[in-house]
Amino acid sequence: MANEEWISSAIIEALAGQDADGRIQALKHLFERPQLRKTAIAYVCKHSGNQQDGEDVFQEAIILFDRRIRQGAFNGKSTLEAYFMGIVRWHWFNECQRHREVLLGGNGPEPPAEGDPELEYLITERREQLEQLLSQLTDKCRNLLKMYQLNYSMDEIAQAMGYANSGVSKKEAFLCRKRFQALLKTRPEIWSDLILKK
């Protein structure tokens, strides 16, 4: 246990410090911890994801974890592993929300418990960035996507949006989702601001 505490404090010191080699070694240590990877992947697989999703979330969580430590956001109320898994949970929840993978009545992830200010601002930041991207769509597209996200039927969307029938609303929903996906791909600086900047 004492050894684990020493490792945790050494990781925090290396990530928060100015020594680039020390930071790289600390990140490598985290990246190569099989139990940390296994736990993150297991969580994602248990909550409507697959092995590749889990691997992606693990890698993204390492980046977010590094950033949070460098910002001094870790307050030491939990272990580094628990803090890391909190980031995994928030990140996977956001990914599911963004890609509409949370199914009604399914086993998608629940929003992580409230009360951890270290992680609450992470989801707030993500929402703000998502809103910034959404604001680049037309009003009609934004409204359609909001209705789609709220599980309105295609008939209800057609009626509310003034489309001829559910087939047209289905086509428009597809096109709006494609436009939003294109925005995500062509504006990586928004996500790099959120994830990579100190």
Buried (B, 14 or more C-beta within 10 A) or exposed (E): EEEEEEBBEBBBBBBBEEEEEBBEBBBEBBEEBEEBBEBBBEBBEEBBBEEEBBBBBBEBBBBBBBBBBBEEBBEEEBEBBEBBBBBBBBBBBBBBBEEEBBEEEEEBBEEBEEEBEBBEEBBEEBEEBBEBBBEEBEEEBBBBBEBBEEEBEBEBBBBEBEBEEBEBBBEBBEEBBEBBEEBBEEBEEBBEEBBEEE
